[in-house]
């Protein structure tokens, strides 16, 4: 974020600089007007009793620009601020500070969308990293990532707690292949070398991940959160059933390998393995709903074929009876 507080501060006008616009009976700037201030800044907008109040556009001599609402010379309400380095903030302002809800686009292309308090990211918000496409969704305190949050990457995500921008405590990694790794982040103190003085406090290094177990997909949440809804619980049950079906298929394939059989297949005989590959198993885990749908369609197809076969057999028997009666 640009540290441009001085560039956000506009000069108090009073009767300074050049002014072209409306005035009230007391001679104050009141209504619509344009002003060029002694420092080179310009303002084009509304005035009330000598103060910038209402809608207006303030252009700084360094290239920054604010367009939005004012109240007694301060940015207050909805507004957009364009910074000289190319960054931009669009959202709520209170007493010249980013406060409320807004979106900040940084010079490097990163974006933050969420709550603000006294010019800091504070509350719930989403930060998107342009270079990687990763995004942090969760709590913020005084500009730092803190509280319950989810860090989402291309093919996996981490769900847990953050403190001062680093993950801490229990959490889990969720992978797109259909499994989770549970564990916790542990912060350790930096070791001091021999002979170093102990006056300065030791610094905390980056948190280290300690895995505990790998499980199927679950709806585990950190301690203190609400239990999953019945709908979420049903989704978990469906995922578990699909995973169980995958295991049954693998067992069936193994059983078939033990018994010699002749199978008809469209796949070429060369290079074909009898055992399912890791890619096949992963695909089944990734799309349990699709597999379940294919199984249902296959069952329905078999039933329809059987019904047609029964109807054909009955029809053939009727024709044979008619032929005998005719004779």
Steps between C-alpha positions, in 0.01 A plus 500: 500500500626847420600703800372821353322661792662836421376476142147429622502817710349793319573860576244688706369768268313767688564796267838377374587481131289584200128428500239514228149407611196570710495674838236562765383834637790502746754466222594142582565239235161334479354291217693394192848628439860444389809581701876501439688486828841661571674157508384419146209269588161557339143431608186492290179432687250607762550732798305578813586807709858508376568125535518227240174313562308275263632359173834613371831413333830593663818472289839498672804648332682165534243325278270355767128562464189456712145499365214460742319644799628764743391632837664817632820460293537129585436194286183355644260256334558317172808582297785380276862591567763452225856490635813609306647146506198362311311357797136586561246489781126504441258489789398663826675796664451644848678813617768478225573130566417175324231372732211260435499283189720541197730352238870585474689413181875502559772606259607137448147393406403343834155590633334519840123513529341524840471700821717794605556680829704820535687448170581134583364171371295393799213251526409252225665526162642322195854557373581369150862451389521580130822310422385164638122531500494398866266680736459548873140510627447577867577731789725805519619704799676835454613413149622146579349162420357375828221269615308222325583491130550292189805526269395371158754385240465351152447135598486506879409728789577548867234564762590609851607797710745783429694737725703799375482369146614143581298179549496373857345211691280222368384494141477286191606491137228399257616350168299482179576128463253437782694482824600719794814530709437603859763646727617820664740789449753544779699819558846449646742755637821575315804337656771733625865428430751437774632811668209720390342725758155413629382859539302516175189282473523210256312536172234260371585327175250382240249243620575135423231256390472175696268249335301255711277301263356475150126442465220510247320828447328622816332814623737547795506853636729660760384484862221740579329506159143385446428141405430428130144536377295191405557580132878514550489178698310329217766616253766343720303176509476498121873557467575218745266265312672585173842435656374164629379416150850570368647257753244233404588540135870463574424183701284363218780557249742315729254208531460481123876475460498181707248325269579445130240651274453622144392863476394703198631857504545789262843577645811373318655190656853636488613706797176448693541430872249290691538710813341851512755778466543777756351741247185286470457477875560873536243572231247286685566684826482837329161436339295271726175664393580439135584134565184453703300651214667269248427202723132597524478550123670163443253327734206665327642400161533138610141499633366651176693244293364219716144632461539520123642147494205370704255676270672353195488150647131531583426631150685205343304252711170663394592466135587131545160439663319673212689287248397180677133606509511581130629151421 
